[in-house]
């Protein structure tokens, strides 16, 4: 009979410790869940801000592309003569030749 009482007491002590541990684990889990919710809200706000900035950047890139195309069309074909189109190729070659001539 004493063995059964000792086993019952050991089982009750084990269960009480288990329930106390479960209670503290649940409390920590609730705290963690609250922190996760706050972090998720911050992430959503950050996501919206990044999307807004990407849209602004896309609009800015489109505008700069249009401006670049307009400048390249206006600058090369209308303002300069046709022979000036070859200047980007001729000038480096001429510079190279002049340097070689100076060295000799």
LINFEN-V587154 format. One line per field, one symbol per residue. phi: phi as a letter, one per 20 degrees, with the letter a starting at -180 (. if undefined). A space follows every 10 residues. Layout:
phi->???
This chain:
phi->.fffffffff ffffffffff ffffffffff ffffffffff ffffffffff ffffffffff ffffffffff fffffeeeed fffffegfef ffffffffff fffe
